[in-house]
Amino acid sequence: MALKPMKIAVLMGGTSFEREFSLNSGRNVTRTLEAAGHTVLPLDTTKTLVETLRDQKPDAVYIALHGKNGEDGTIQALLEFLGIPFVGSSASVCRQAWNKALLPHIVATQQAANQACGSETFAAHWLSRINLSEVTLREMGAATALDLVAERIEGGYPVAVKPTRGGSAMGVNKVDSVGGLADALLDALSFDAEALIEPWVTGTEIAVCVVGTGVDARILPPVEIAALQGFFDVEHRLDANLVEYYSPVRPASLAKTENEAQAALAAIEAAALEVHRAYQCRDLSRVDMIWDGTKPIVLEINVSPGMSESSLFPIACEAANLTLDSLFEELLANALGH
């Protein structure tokens, strides 16, 4: 049943490095909600935001902000303080998801709890990671120990270097030897105060969109991301001609036989649900991973997935025969029930 027409504030833009991505998402969300008959307030996060929200009294908020202050719990905490329902995870969940270094701890803790309850089936795997801060590198001499990376990272080089907090592949670099670490770390630290170093995994890149909360969460058809050259970096995300998307994932990208591909897909979907639930995400998320030929390697979870016309979530919705207006109706209904 469709929701009665409501007043919905769509927050977009912001001041993060991902402002343009956010504006694209927000505009698409706004168009979809307006077409469904809702009154939409498209709002940037300016100094008048709180005054406008208190004055206009929206029934709910859709957060289309990406990056710092939009995904790190900042705006969520503000809306919780103001008492305005919003789509998406709580401020505390967002704070944890924003820090990629926490993923192994959060998922492993949940797996241990599951095991204590008698469940021994675990689908999610992750990478060994080194987390270095700008302070340790610049002020404590950690830069003199970069020769240790090859032995600290399973498999050695190549490695991936990226900001500990951030999205849209900004500041992500592939490094083939110790000689390239310093520049890659400087690039990552231009986006955040900490950087991660982890193995560079070769395989099929997959995004799994999840809708719902807890035991009611469900998977949309996973999206295979096939960059035509290099990897799925910022340039590929901005230019649709540089990447091909397949939803559902092509069986040949997972295994040699149909049965093996089905088993791989089941593991991928189980891993996404496992991570979504481990973080206690609400309403929606996108779990990014790489299928390395034997198992799903989870890279990160995104609690505010892109919603532009070319974003991964709408692609998954189309594959599931789920219209965006139906999705947003469900998400808003969930938000009003929080």
Secondary structure, 3 states (H helix, E strand, C coil): CCCCCCEEEEECCCCCCCHHHHHHHHHHHHHHHHHCCCEEEEECCCCCHHHHHHHHCCCEEEECCCCCCCCCCHHHHHHHHHCCCECCCCHHHHHHHHCHHHHHHHHHHHHHHHHHCCCCCCCCECCCCEEEEHHHHHHCCHHHHHHHHHHHCCCCCCEEEEECCCCCCCCCEEECCHHHHHHHHHHHHCCCCEEEEEECCCCEEEEEEEECCHHHCEECCCEEEEECCCCCCHHHHHCHHHEEEECCCCHHHCCCCHHHHHHHHHHHHHHHHHHHHHCCCCCEEEEEEEECCCCEEEEEEECCCCCCCCCHHHHHHHHCCCCHHHHHHHHHHHHHCC
